[in-house]
Amino acid sequence: MTTTTIDATTTRRMLNKVPAITATFWVIKILSTTVGETASDYLSVNAGLGTTTTDAITFAVLAVALVTQFRTRRYTPWIYWLCVVLVSVSGTQITDFLTDTLNISLYVSTVGFAVILGIVFAVWHRQEHTLSITSINTSKREGWYWGAILTTFALGTAAGDLATEALNLGFRNGTFIFGGAFLVTLLLWRLGGPGVLLFWIAYILTRPLGASIGDLLTQDKDFVQETAARVDYMDVAPKQTVSVAAALRSGAGSATAAMIFTGARTPRRTTVQRTSFG
């Protein structure tokens, strides 16, 4: 009887390190994702640090934050959410490095991160027999938890950029699409669907949702301007719509077509001036 009491107390203490999944949790999660996206772009582009320096700073601070998180004995909001923001920046930087530096297609990185996340979940479940965040009651499970979180951010970044940029859906449409999918997932959860599966689907969706919101608010207006074919002409009024057929016949749509078929991304992070934060 005594042993059972001690185990239960220890479990409750460890569970306090992960916040309860409420509406507040999802609001903060989306906001932290938005902050992570804009912070990553601000440091690498506006501040002129570049991808390499931003990566080094971010991963160093993240390492310190995670060590602090693992050493705490209970859920401490500022430490936990600081880790989430830093993981958001790190996940963004990983995908940006693969896409912008190594020129890896967003199709490839999206599938690749999905496979990696599947492997993480498979090994985690095989060793711990659960993927529920309400069972993060050991340091080992917490390690798997943060590993999965980092991978979801990288996957969400790749999938979000693939949809909003490579496939030219635009940030506004991306916000509606990912926001709608997120709400549908939460509705299924409320209706009694598989909780663990739907939680992780919703968690992944918050990354491209938050990023789309952040980009919609901070990107240069000329870049955000959406047309039917998502084809921009430098000498044409910003709101002029150009048909896909006309663009392809004139050759002006070749760059857009290439991005769609190859999974390349519009070079916004290095060539587009963002709005000032100051």
Rosetta blueprint (number, residue, H / E / L):
1 M L
2 T H
3 T H
4 T H
5 T H
6 I H
7 D H
8 A H
9 T H
10 T H
11 T H
12 R H
13 R H
14 M H
15 L H
16 N L
17 K L
18 V L
19 P L
20 A L
21 I L
22 T L
23 A H
24 T H
25 F H
26 W H
27 V H
28 I H
29 K H
30 I H
31 L H
32 S H
33 T H
34 T H
35 V H
36 G H
37 E H
38 T H
39 A H
40 S H
41 D H
42 Y H
43 L H
44 S H
45 V H
46 N H
47 A L
48 G L
49 L L
50 G H
51 T H
52 T H
53 T H
54 T H
55 D H
56 A H
57 I H
58 T H
59 F H
60 A H
61 V H
62 L H
63 A H
64 V H
65 A H
66 L H
67 V H
68 T H
69 Q H
70 F H
71 R H
72 T L
73 R L
74 R L
75 Y L
76 T L
77 P H
78 W H
79 I H
80 Y H
81 W H
82 L H
83 C H
84 V H
85 V H
86 L H
87 V H
88 S H
89 V H
90 S H
91 G H
92 T H
93 Q H
94 I H
95 T H
96 D H
97 F H
98 L H
99 T H
100 D H
101 T H
102 L L
103 N L
104 I L
105 S L
106 L H
107 Y H
108 V H
109 S H
110 T H
111 V H
112 G H
113 F H
114 A H
115 V H
116 I H
117 L H
118 G H
119 I H
120 V H
121 F H
122 A H
123 V H
124 W H
125 H H
126 R H
127 Q H
128 E H
129 H L
130 T L
131 L L
132 S L
133 I H
134 T H
135 S H
136 I L
137 N L
138 T L
139 S H
140 K H
141 R H
142 E H
143 G H
144 W H
145 Y H
146 W H
147 G H
148 A H
149 I H
150 L H
151 T H
152 T H
153 F H
154 A H
155 L H
156 G H
157 T H
158 A H
159 A H
160 G H
161 D H
162 L H
163 A H
164 T H
165 E H
166 A H
167 L L
168 N L
169 L L
170 G L
171 F H
172 R H
173 N H
174 G H
175 T H
176 F H
177 I H
178 F H
179 G H
180 G H
181 A H
182 F H
183 L H
184 V H
185 T H
186 L H
187 L H
188 L H
189 W H
190 R H
191 L L
192 G L
193 G L
194 P L
195 G H
196 V H
197 L H
198 L H
199 F H
200 W H
201 I H
202 A H
203 Y H
204 I H
205 L H
206 T H
207 R H
208 P H
209 L H
210 G H
211 A H
212 S H
213 I H
214 G H
215 D H
216 L H
217 L H
218 T H
219 Q L
220 D L
221 K H
222 D H
223 F H
224 V H
225 Q L
226 E L
227 T L
228 A L
229 A L
230 R L
231 V L
232 D L
233 Y L
234 M L
235 D L
236 V L
237 A L
238 P L
239 K L
240 Q L
241 T L
242 V L
243 S L
244 V H
245 A H
246 A H
247 A H
248 L H
249 R H
250 S H
251 G L
252 A L
253 G L
254 S H
255 A H
256 T H
257 A H
258 A H
259 M H
260 I H
261 F H
262 T H
263 G L
264 A L
265 R L
266 T L
267 P L
268 R H
269 R H
270 T H
271 T H
272 V L
273 Q L
274 R L
275 T L
276 S L
277 F L
278 G L
